[in-house]
Amino acid sequence: MTARKTTPWVLAAGVALALTATACGADDGAETADGLTPVTVGVLPITAVAPLFLGVEQGIFEEHGLDVTIETGGGGATTVPRVVSGELDFAFGNFASLIIAREQGLPLTVIANGMTTTGDADTDYSALVVPADSDIASPADLDGATVAIDNLNNIGDTSVRNSVRVADGDPTDLDFIELAFPDMPGALANGQVDAAWVVEPFLTVALEQGATPIAGNFVDLHPELSIAGYFTGDELIAEDPETVDAFTEAMNASLEYAEANPDETTGILTEYTEIDPELIDRLRWPRFPADIDRDALNTLADLMVTDGVIDSEPDLDTLIR
């Protein structure tokens, strides 16, 4: 069955936060003793944000005049209102979440890419997988199946439905349930779900426990899909465009550094995640290009409209700076 449309953020809540929260970082105009502008960035402690940590470690942000504090914790449901209110200056979020937030009227803008699919289902950091003993060999076999995703009506179920379509299956006859990514390998192993959309590092854990990949859901959607990016509030762009420009330039340079230095990108994981060091070398990685592929995001947006996740096509020119 198709899950009921939900809204992950309520505009009124975002407005209330904006009225009550105290802005920090670039908004207060303060500088460090070294003349750097302090900014705070909210992220999840996942492999995809390695370029940010690497850029800080390599002094790239400092070279652009920024003193970066990284806050690890909640996903878009908490970081979006904190960015809109000015409590965070920047944050990392997947593009489907940001398209939804913008449709709801939240004043935020993407200012840098975060990560992009490899374009190869055999190497991508995301996959649709089934238990080792499953009779399901293709997304077309998922009719009536229970599929785990991390968040209903978002990039997970949108991309999974698309993989089913690509395989000539019925994308409307799926029972999606929400599970945290760390819980997905266990749910597959104990038969709680028929399939799961899993990302690294939990994808490697699931595969080593015997799970079988049946699709590269992001690759099926578009081989150049930009999956997530860094965003800020429109108020910061209006009040301090120089700081936003500096962050964008530093983030782009950090992405380029991460692409050119994969060993350092892998090594930085031990500093901000609890991933078993023995597992790190076996993980799959996304790509980290600085460019955001607009054609790919248009494809994502079209699918979100088709599935009823959003009501109309977003204006990517206003979403992406």
C-alpha positions, 0 to 999 in steps of 0.5 A: 500500500502507499503511505499517507502523505505526511509533512516532516516540518510544520511551517508554524513551528518553524516560524515560532522557532524563528521568533524565539531562538537566539541566532548564533555564529555568523548572525551575531557579527562576532569574530574570533581572536584570529579574526575568523568568523564563527559558524556552526554546521549541523550534520549527521555523523555519517560517511557522507559528511567526511568532506566537511570534517576533512576540510576543517582538519586541513584548514580549508575553512580557516583559509576562507576566514571561517571558524567552524563548529560542527554539531552532530545529531538529528536529521532534517526534522531538527536541523531545518527549523534550527537553520531557519531560526538562525540557531545553526548557520548551515546544515546538511540534508537530503534534497528531497527533504529540502524540496519538501521544506521549501514547498512548505514555505520555509526560507532556506536555500542550498549553497553547496553539494554534499554527495552524489551517487557513483552511478554504478549500482555495484559500488554505490553507497546506497542499495535496496537489499533483501534477506539472504534466503529471500525469493525476491530477485528484483524490485518487480517482485516486491508487490505487497512487500514490507520495505524499510526506509528511514523516513516516509514520503522522502527520498527513500520511498521515492527512489524505491518506487522508481526502482520498482517502476524501472523493473516493470513492477507495481510501485503502488503495492508496497508497505513502507515502514520507518526504521533507523538505518542502524536497525535495518540489518537486524530487521532483515536478518530476523525477517521483520521486513521483506526488503530495506533501503540501506546506506553506508556503513549499515549497507556493508554490515547488512551485506556481510550478514548475507543480505542480497542487493536487488537494486541501486535505487539512487542509480536507477533514479539518475546516474548523476543524482546529487543526493544531499547538500548543505543549506542555510537560511535566507535571512543569513544570505540577506544579512551576511552574503560574504560569509555564505559565499566563504562557506560555499567556496570552502565546502567546494574546495573540501569536496574537491580535496575529498575526491582527490584524497580518498585515503584521507577521506576514509581515515577521517571517519574514525574521528567523528563516527563509532564505525569499527575501524576494521569495517571502514576499509570495506565501505562503499562511498558516494562521489563528492563533486562540487557541482549539483546536477539540475537535470537529476534533481528535476527527475527526483522532483518529477517522481515526488510529484508523481507519488504525491510527496509534493503538490507541484514542481519546485523552482530549483532556481530559488532552492539552489543558490 
